[in-house]
Amino acid sequence: MKNIELSENRATASIEPGNTWYDVYHGLEPENLAVIGGRVSAIGVGGLTLGGGISFFSSEYGFACDNVASFEVVMASGAIITASPNSHADLYWSLRGGGNNFGIVTKFELETIPQGLMWGGSRLHLEAQFAAVVDAFYNLGINSPKDVAAAQILSFAYAQNTRFASSELEYSKPIANASIFSEYLAIPAIQDGTMIRTLANVTLQINTSNPNGLRETYWVAAFKLDRDFTAFTKDVFFEEVLAIADAAAVMPALTLQVITVPMLRNFAKHGGNALGLSEEDGPLLLSSTNTMWADEADDERVLGTNRRVFI
Ligand SMILES: Cc1cc2nc3c(=O)[nH]c(=O)nc-3n(C[C@H](O)[C@H](O)[C@H](O)COP(=O)(O)OP(=O)(O)OC[C@H]3O[C@@H](n4cnc5c(N)ncnc54)[C@H](O)[C@@H]3O)c2cc1C
């Protein structure tokens, strides 16, 4: 089920759930259009949209679920219905954040946005820059209302006895080094992959750090955004990962994101979503650990390490 079809007035695209986000963005590229969806090429439309869906464009437009005009759903009874603000409105609300609990979605009618080239990529930093990187992350999170075209993901990783930070920066327009990023861009980087590129290309580049074929675990929690707590989270992560540093092919990472006030403001679109957050709750720090490793024998200690970061 990989069909992608624009409506006559181009305001929505009807997307079947067999598509990955790469398929969707690449398919809409010739039209200079995009939809609000995932940031990694191999991720699917279904789970991300039904679970919420953070996009590079979420400060401007909200999460993926905030930009769904309607869903075609197969219910447990076998009935095929359309859920929209005007038809089965309670189901429409529930599907926007409610995951797979309500039926199988066979078509997502997603609102389109004008989208040509954009700017983005990742910058790699060593430990001496960690304090500056945490400050830049916090300040960009707080300053998000000043420029909703900006997006960030900050990751800390441990590999070959070395601690790294990777700042993934995106700007929805084809403008390099926009002033909202000036604090980040003043921090020395040992590698800089930022450039003007297509949305599909940005998602492919991020996918390279998520190889298939390994064991994986993801853990997540949200907190009020606070500078000292952000730094503390990073310190706890680096302290705990030492226990698994010798596991075969291990790749532990801590990924930090901000659920910005403009994102939360957009949660009110179409009568509100089911995620249970409002503008007054923000900004929030979304903190997640993700670890890949090779050997089943290491399962228990890898899971224990991830658990200890959060508990
Ligand atoms: C590398 C990586 C990058 C990610 N990047 C982002 C990101 O940028 N933004 C973000 O918000 N999240 C991101 N995520 C999290 C992602 O949104 C979730 O993992 C999501 O569940 C993936 O959906 P899927 O359809 O690919 O996966 P699946 O495992 O196929 O589905 C996940 C769940 O959704 C249900 N589901 C899937 N399709 C349907 C359908 N059509 N109808 C009913 N139920 C369905 C499945 O039953 C399952 O319970 C990322 C995850 C990974 C691993």
The ligand as a Gaussian input file, in Angstrom:
#p B3LYP/6-31G(d) Opt

LIG

0 1
 C       15.542000       5.502000      13.799000
 C       14.259000       6.083000      14.320000
 C       13.948000       7.406000      14.031000
 C       12.754000       7.963000      14.480000
 N       12.465000       9.269000      14.183000
 C       11.335000       9.825000      14.642000
 C       10.988000      11.175000      14.332000
 O       11.698000      11.884000      13.636000
 N        9.851000      11.684000      14.842000
 C        9.018000      10.922000      15.627000
 O        7.997000      11.433000      16.084000
 N        9.297000       9.637000      15.909000
 C       10.433000       9.084000      15.446000
 N       10.713000       7.780000      15.737000
 C        9.750000       6.997000      16.540000
 C        8.692000       6.432000      15.582000
 O        7.703000       7.421000      15.366000
 C        8.032000       5.193000      16.167000
 O        9.011000       4.195000      16.322000
 C        6.887000       4.716000      15.293000
 O        6.151000       3.769000      16.027000
 C        7.351000       4.136000      13.979000
 O        6.245000       3.799000      13.181000
 P        6.330000       2.660000      12.049000
 O        5.038000       2.673000      11.325000
 O        7.600000       2.847000      11.276000
 O        6.583000       1.366000      12.932000
 P        5.709000       0.023000      13.200000
 O        6.580000      -0.744000      14.130000
 O        5.286000      -0.579000      11.919000
 O        4.436000       0.546000      13.927000
 C        4.492000       1.067000      15.229000
 C        3.124000       0.866000      15.880000
 O        2.117000       1.552000      15.137000
 C        1.112000       0.637000      14.698000
 N        0.756000       0.979000      13.314000
 C        1.597000       1.155000      12.255000
 N        0.905000       1.451000      11.155000
 C       -0.411000       1.452000      11.499000
 C       -1.618000       1.669000      10.781000
 N       -1.607000       1.960000       9.486000
 N       -2.799000       1.572000      11.457000
 C       -2.818000       1.253000      12.785000
 N       -1.703000       1.052000      13.517000
 C       -0.506000       1.144000      12.881000
 C        1.754000      -0.758000      14.765000
 O        0.777000      -1.739000      15.003000
 C        2.703000      -0.601000      15.942000
 O        2.043000      -0.793000      17.172000
 C       11.878000       7.189000      15.270000
 C       12.189000       5.854000      15.552000
 C       13.363000       5.299000      15.071000
 C       13.674000       3.872000      15.370000

